[in-house]
Amino acid sequence: MIHLIFKWIYRSCIFIFSYLFRIFPIKDNRIIISNYYGKGYGDNGKYICEQLLQMDENLEIVWLINKNQNTLSFNSKIKIVKNKSIKGLYYLCTSKVWIDNCRKHFYSYKRKNQFYIQTWHGAIPLKKIEKDAESKLSKDYVKNAKLDSKLMDALISNGTFSTRIMKQSFWFDGPIYEYGSPRCDVLFSDVNRKNRIKEKISIDKKYKILLYAPTFRKDMSVEIYKLNFDKILQVLKNKTEKDWIIFIRMHPSLNKNIEINNQNVINVSNYDDMYELMLISDILITDYSSSMFEFMFTKKPVFLYAPDINDYLDDRGFYFEFEELPFPKAFNFEDLLRKLTLFDNNKYIYSIEEFIKKIGCFEDGKASERVANLILKKVYKNEN
């Protein structure tokens, strides 16, 4: 009962302040960004932001961020504002453009001539999402998602498959722009950027990197992520005659970490930018995360480790038959070691190229520029 009272008070405060702040004019050059409900400087918002600041120094960019988040990596030109604050409501109410990659749980009531662009956080989903998974989602989430879709003015897609999924699952009948994924632009960077990132996180250039980035489970358990990393490192060293390290990147929705007792295994879960990690990594191991599809564009190996595939299918359902995915698949740990040992790169490249053609998907490193041009058009022509 007390929880419901506080919830009512909170929503009432949002409602009141949202309308009070309408006395202030919308600033045409002000853009506000949120990433994963208040996470740090990463994902699509980061790359759109960097592009916008290159194209127009007169923009005022505001980023909503939760307390205790690292702010050191932010561009110095960005104004950082606490998420779920009255100040945050003010900036939402007076910004010309909203950019988000998740459903907005914190917002002012959108005004005429404000433009809300939803970039989403998984361009090619494996797991069913939104309306397609409605029976598996909470009533509160569905209610909020439908409201969020009414506020949205545009969605960003990276090809025909993503566009089809968005049309059928987002409760949204507005424009979907097939521009590519801004966060994937970094994957097309040159070796100099790779070296700068390794330097930033103090990784010797001699090391090859395996990135282990599983998705979350609804029970939030971490037991399934506890692999024998020593054996994986030994297999890779035997196969390549190189020294390797392993990055572990837990899903942003998971607030727990696994215990690590190996100096060559590094927890990078708190690193803001997953896509910089993907750029410098040589192999990705995941399970059901859409990161498999984005890493695919680097042409570097992706391995799927799926020991609980049946449980996961029962929970959510997939858009693809798991077997038709173009990546080596392992359903137990010994099988994973075998797949790493026997990996055939030529066969792999052929498989992913055929898959990309089949789903009509593209990334070319220029998505941020396309999205930024769309935003600047809205800013300067005052379009809605």
C-alpha positions as CSV (number, residue, x, y, z in Angstrom):
1,M,0.0,0.0,0.0
2,I,2.8,2.4,1.0
3,H,4.6,1.6,-2.3
4,L,1.5,2.5,-4.3
5,I,1.1,5.8,-2.4
6,F,4.7,6.8,-3.2
7,K,4.3,5.8,-6.8
8,W,1.2,8.0,-7.1
9,I,3.0,10.9,-5.4
10,Y,6.0,10.5,-7.8
11,R,3.8,10.4,-10.9
12,S,1.8,13.4,-9.7
13,C,5.0,15.4,-9.2
14,I,6.1,14.6,-12.7
15,F,2.8,15.6,-14.0
16,I,2.8,18.9,-12.1
17,F,6.3,19.9,-13.0
18,S,5.9,18.9,-16.6
19,Y,3.1,21.4,-17.0
20,L,4.8,24.1,-14.9
21,F,7.9,24.0,-17.1
22,R,5.8,24.6,-20.2
23,I,6.1,28.3,-19.4
24,F,9.6,28.1,-20.7
25,P,10.2,28.1,-24.4
26,I,11.6,25.1,-26.3
27,K,15.2,25.8,-27.2
28,D,15.7,24.8,-30.8
29,N,19.4,24.0,-30.3
30,R,18.9,21.8,-27.2
31,I,19.0,18.0,-27.5
32,I,18.6,15.6,-24.6
33,I,19.8,12.0,-24.6
34,S,19.2,9.0,-22.4
35,N,21.0,5.7,-22.6
36,Y,19.7,2.5,-20.9
37,Y,17.5,4.4,-18.4
38,G,20.4,6.6,-17.2
39,K,23.6,4.7,-17.9
40,G,26.9,6.2,-19.0
41,Y,28.3,7.6,-22.2
42,G,27.7,4.8,-24.8
43,D,25.5,3.1,-27.4
44,N,23.8,5.0,-30.2
45,G,23.4,8.3,-28.3
46,K,27.2,8.6,-27.9
47,Y,27.9,8.4,-31.6
48,I,25.0,10.6,-32.7
49,C,26.2,13.1,-30.1
50,E,29.8,13.1,-31.3
51,Q,28.7,13.5,-34.9
52,L,26.3,16.4,-34.0
53,L,29.1,18.2,-32.1
54,Q,31.4,17.9,-35.2
55,M,28.7,19.3,-37.5
56,D,27.4,22.2,-35.2
57,E,29.3,23.7,-32.3
58,N,26.2,25.7,-31.3
59,L,24.2,22.8,-30.1
60,E,23.5,22.3,-26.4
61,I,23.5,18.6,-25.7
62,V,22.2,17.3,-22.3
63,W,22.7,13.7,-21.0
64,L,20.5,12.2,-18.3
65,I,22.6,10.0,-16.1
66,N,22.0,8.0,-12.9
67,K,24.0,8.8,-9.7
68,N,27.2,6.8,-9.3
69,Q,27.7,6.5,-13.0
70,N,31.2,7.2,-14.4
71,T,31.3,10.6,-16.1
72,L,35.0,10.8,-17.0
73,S,34.5,9.6,-20.5
74,F,31.9,12.2,-21.5
75,N,32.7,14.8,-24.1
76,S,33.4,18.0,-22.2
77,K,30.8,19.9,-24.3
78,I,27.9,17.8,-22.9
79,K,25.9,19.0,-20.0
80,I,25.4,16.1,-17.5
81,V,22.1,16.2,-15.6
82,K,20.8,13.8,-13.0
83,N,18.2,11.3,-14.3
84,K,14.8,11.4,-12.6
85,S,15.4,14.9,-11.2
86,I,13.3,18.1,-11.4
87,K,16.2,19.6,-13.4
88,G,16.0,16.6,-15.8
89,L,12.3,17.3,-16.3
90,Y,13.0,20.9,-17.1
91,Y,15.5,19.9,-19.8
92,L,13.1,17.3,-21.2
93,C,10.4,19.9,-21.4
94,T,12.6,22.5,-23.1
95,S,14.6,20.4,-25.5
96,K,13.8,20.4,-29.2
97,V,15.0,16.8,-29.7
98,W,14.8,13.7,-27.4
99,I,17.1,10.7,-28.2
100,D,16.7,7.4,-26.4
101,N,17.5,3.7,-26.9
102,C,15.0,2.3,-24.4
103,R,11.4,2.9,-23.4
104,K,11.1,6.2,-21.5
105,H,10.1,5.6,-17.9
106,F,10.9,9.2,-17.0
107,Y,9.6,12.0,-19.2
108,S,7.7,15.2,-19.4
109,Y,4.6,15.4,-21.5
110,K,5.9,16.0,-25.0
111,R,5.1,19.4,-26.4
112,K,4.2,20.4,-30.0
113,N,7.3,20.8,-32.1
114,Q,9.4,18.5,-29.9
115,F,10.9,15.6,-31.9
116,Y,11.6,12.2,-30.2
117,I,13.8,9.8,-32.1
118,Q,14.0,6.2,-30.7
119,T,17.3,4.4,-31.8
120,W,16.5,1.2,-29.8
121,H,19.3,-0.9,-28.3
122,G,19.2,-4.0,-30.5
123,A,19.1,-3.4,-34.2
124,I,18.7,-7.1,-35.2
125,P,16.9,-8.9,-32.3
126,L,17.2,-12.7,-31.8
127,K,14.7,-12.8,-28.9
128,K,11.1,-11.7,-29.5
129,I,10.5,-8.2,-28.3
130,E,7.7,-5.8,-27.4
131,K,4.3,-6.7,-28.9
132,D,5.7,-10.0,-30.2
133,A,6.6,-10.9,-26.6
134,E,3.7,-9.2,-24.9
135,S,2.5,-12.2,-22.9
136,K,6.0,-12.5,-21.3
137,L,6.2,-8.8,-20.3
138,S,4.7,-7.1,-17.3
139,K,1.5,-5.2,-17.6
140,D,3.3,-2.0,-16.4
141,Y,6.0,-2.4,-19.1
142,V,3.4,-2.9,-21.9
143,K,1.3,0.1,-20.7
144,N,4.4,2.3,-20.6
145,A,5.7,1.0,-24.0
146,K,2.4,1.9,-25.7
147,L,2.5,5.4,-24.2
148,D,6.2,5.7,-25.3
149,S,5.3,4.7,-28.8
150,K,2.6,7.5,-28.9
151,L,5.3,10.0,-28.1
152,M,7.8,8.7,-30.6
153,D,8.3,10.5,-34.0
154,A,10.8,8.1,-35.6
155,L,12.6,4.8,-35.2
156,I,16.1,3.9,-36.6
157,S,16.6,0.6,-38.4
158,N,19.5,-1.1,-40.2
159,G,17.7,-2.9,-42.9
160,T,14.6,-4.7,-44.1
161,F,14.5,-7.4,-41.4
162,S,14.7,-4.8,-38.5
163,T,12.2,-2.6,-40.2
164,R,9.7,-5.5,-40.4
165,I,10.2,-6.4,-36.8
166,M,9.7,-2.8,-35.7
167,K,6.6,-2.3,-37.7
168,Q,4.9,-5.4,-36.2
169,S,6.1,-5.1,-32.6
170,F,6.5,-1.5,-31.5
171,W,2.9,-0.2,-31.5
172,F,4.2,2.5,-33.8
173,D,3.0,3.5,-37.3
174,G,5.4,6.5,-37.9
175,P,8.5,6.7,-40.0
176,I,11.3,4.1,-39.7
177,Y,14.6,5.3,-41.2
178,E,16.9,2.6,-42.6
179,Y,20.1,4.5,-41.7
180,G,22.1,1.8,-40.0
181,S,23.1,1.7,-36.3
182,P,25.2,4.7,-35.1
183,R,26.8,2.6,-32.4
184,C,28.2,0.3,-35.0
185,D,30.1,3.1,-36.8
186,V,33.1,2.6,-34.5
187,L,33.4,-1.0,-35.8
188,F,34.7,0.4,-39.1
189,S,37.5,2.3,-37.5
190,D,41.2,2.0,-38.4
191,V,44.0,0.4,-36.4
192,N,45.0,3.7,-34.8
193,R,41.7,4.0,-33.0
194,K,42.0,0.4,-31.8
195,N,45.4,1.2,-30.4
196,R,44.2,4.3,-28.6
197,I,41.4,2.4,-27.0
198,K,43.8,-0.4,-25.8
199,E,46.0,2.4,-24.4
200,K,43.1,4.0,-22.6
201,I,42.2,0.8,-20.8
202,S,45.9,-0.2,-20.3
203,I,45.9,-3.4,-22.5
204,D,49.2,-4.3,-24.1
205,K,49.0,-4.4,-27.9
206,K,50.6,-7.9,-27.9
207,Y,47.4,-9.5,-26.5
208,K,44.6,-10.9,-28.5
209,I,41.2,-10.4,-26.9
210,L,38.2,-12.6,-26.5
211,L,35.1,-10.8,-25.4
212,Y,32.5,-12.8,-23.4
213,A,29.2,-10.9,-23.5
214,P,26.2,-13.0,-22.5
215,T,22.7,-11.6,-22.1
216,F,20.7,-11.6,-18.9
217,R,18.4,-14.3,-17.5
218,K,15.1,-13.3,-16.0
219,D,16.1,-14.9,-12.6
220,M,19.2,-12.6,-12.7
221,S,21.4,-15.6,-11.7
222,V,25.1,-15.5,-12.6
223,E,25.9,-19.2,-12.2
224,I,25.6,-20.0,-15.9
225,Y,28.3,-17.4,-16.7
226,K,31.0,-19.2,-14.7
227,L,33.1,-20.8,-17.4
228,N,36.5,-22.4,-17.1
229,F,38.4,-19.4,-18.5
230,D,41.8,-21.0,-18.0
231,K,40.9,-23.8,-20.4
232,I,39.6,-21.3,-23.0
233,L,42.8,-19.3,-22.8
234,Q,44.9,-22.4,-23.2
235,V,42.9,-23.6,-26.3
236,L,43.3,-20.2,-27.9
237,K,47.0,-20.1,-27.2
238,N,47.5,-23.6,-28.7
239,K,45.5,-22.7,-31.8
240,T,47.0,-19.2,-32.5
241,E,50.4,-19.3,-30.8
242,K,49.5,-15.8,-29.4
243,D,48.8,-14.5,-25.9
244,W,45.2,-13.9,-25.1
245,I,43.1,-12.1,-22.4
246,I,39.4,-12.4,-21.8
247,F,37.0,-9.5,-21.3
248,I,33.8,-10.3,-19.5
249,R,30.9,-7.9,-20.2
250,M,27.7,-8.5,-18.3
251,H,24.4,-7.2,-19.7
252,P,23.4,-3.6,-18.5
253,S,20.3,-5.0,-16.9
254,L,22.3,-7.3,-14.6
255,N,23.5,-5.7,-11.4
256,K,25.6,-8.7,-10.3
257,N,29.1,-9.7,-11.4
258,I,30.9,-13.0,-11.3
259,E,34.0,-13.6,-9.3
260,I,37.3,-13.6,-11.2
261,N,40.5,-15.1,-10.0
262,N,42.7,-14.8,-13.1
263,Q,44.8,-11.8,-14.1
264,N,44.2,-12.5,-17.7
265,V,40.4,-12.3,-17.3
266,I,39.1,-8.8,-16.9
267,N,35.6,-7.6,-15.9
268,V,34.7,-4.7,-18.3
269,S,31.0,-4.6,-17.3
270,N,31.3,-1.0,-16.1
271,Y,33.1,0.2,-19.3
272,D,30.7,2.7,-20.9
273,D,31.1,1.7,-24.5
274,M,30.5,-1.9,-25.5
275,Y,31.3,-1.1,-29.1
276,E,34.8,0.1,-28.4
277,L,35.3,-3.2,-26.7
278,M,33.9,-5.0,-29.7
279,L,36.3,-3.0,-32.0
280,I,39.4,-4.2,-30.1
281,S,38.3,-7.7,-29.6
282,D,39.3,-10.6,-31.9
283,I,36.5,-13.1,-30.9
284,L,33.1,-12.8,-29.3
285,I,31.4,-15.5,-27.3
286,T,27.8,-14.8,-26.4
287,D,24.6,-16.7,-26.1
288,Y,21.3,-15.0,-27.2
289,S,22.5,-11.4,-27.3
290,S,22.0,-9.2,-30.4
291,S,25.6,-8.3,-30.1
292,M,26.3,-11.4,-32.3
293,F,24.8,-9.7,-35.3
294,E,26.7,-6.4,-34.8
295,F,30.1,-8.1,-34.2
296,M,29.3,-10.1,-37.4
297,F,30.0,-6.9,-39.4
298,T,33.6,-7.0,-38.3
299,K,34.0,-10.4,-40.0
300,K,35.6,-11.6,-36.8
301,P,34.5,-14.9,-35.2
302,V,31.3,-15.2,-33.1
303,F,30.7,-18.3,-31.0
304,L,27.4,-19.0,-29.4
305,Y,27.5,-20.8,-26.0
306,A,23.9,-21.9,-25.3
307,P,23.7,-24.6,-22.5
308,D,20.2,-23.5,-21.5
309,I,18.7,-23.1,-25.0
310,N,15.5,-25.0,-24.3
311,D,14.7,-22.9,-21.2
312,Y,15.5,-19.7,-23.0
313,L,13.3,-20.6,-25.9
314,D,10.4,-21.4,-23.6
315,D,10.8,-18.0,-21.9
316,R,10.8,-15.7,-24.9
317,G,10.9,-17.3,-28.3
318,F,13.2,-16.3,-31.2
319,Y,12.8,-14.7,-34.6
320,F,15.3,-17.1,-36.1
321,E,15.6,-20.8,-35.8
322,F,18.7,-21.1,-33.6
323,E,20.3,-23.6,-36.0
324,E,20.1,-21.3,-39.0
325,L,22.3,-18.6,-37.3
326,P,25.6,-18.4,-39.2
327,F,27.8,-18.9,-36.1
328,P,29.4,-21.9,-34.5
329,K,27.2,-23.1,-31.7
330,A,28.0,-25.0,-28.5
331,F,25.6,-26.5,-26.0
332,N,28.1,-27.5,-23.4
333,F,31.5,-26.4,-22.3
334,E,33.5,-29.2,-23.9
335,D,31.7,-28.5,-27.2
336,L,32.7,-24.9,-26.9
337,L,36.4,-25.8,-26.6
338,R,36.0,-28.1,-29.7
339,K,34.4,-25.4,-31.7
340,L,37.2,-22.9,-30.8
341,T,39.8,-25.5,-31.8
342,L,38.3,-26.6,-35.1
343,F,37.1,-23.1,-36.3
344,D,37.3,-22.7,-40.1
345,N,37.5,-19.0,-41.0
346,N,36.7,-19.4,-44.7
347,K,33.6,-21.3,-44.0
348,Y,32.6,-18.8,-41.4
349,I,33.0,-15.7,-43.7
350,Y,30.9,-17.4,-46.4
351,S,28.1,-18.2,-43.9
352,I,27.8,-14.6,-42.5
353,E,27.9,-13.0,-45.9
354,E,25.0,-15.2,-47.0
355,F,23.1,-14.4,-43.8
356,I,23.6,-10.7,-44.2
357,K,22.2,-10.9,-47.8
358,K,19.2,-13.0,-46.6
359,I,18.0,-10.5,-44.0
360,G,18.7,-7.4,-46.1
361,C,20.8,-5.7,-43.5
362,F,23.6,-3.3,-43.8
363,E,26.1,-1.3,-41.8
364,D,28.7,1.0,-43.4
365,G,30.1,3.2,-40.7
366,K,28.0,6.3,-41.7
367,A,24.8,5.8,-39.7
368,S,25.6,8.6,-37.2
369,E,26.0,11.1,-40.0
370,R,22.6,10.1,-41.5
371,V,20.8,10.4,-38.1
372,A,22.6,13.7,-37.3
373,N,21.4,15.2,-40.6
374,L,17.9,14.1,-39.8
375,I,18.1,15.8,-36.4
376,L,19.6,19.0,-37.7
377,K,16.9,19.2,-40.3
378,K,14.3,19.1,-37.5
379,V,16.2,21.7,-35.5
380,Y,16.7,24.3,-38.2
381,K,13.6,23.9,-40.2
382,N,11.5,23.6,-37.0
383,E,9.8,20.5,-38.4
384,N,7.8,18.1,-36.2
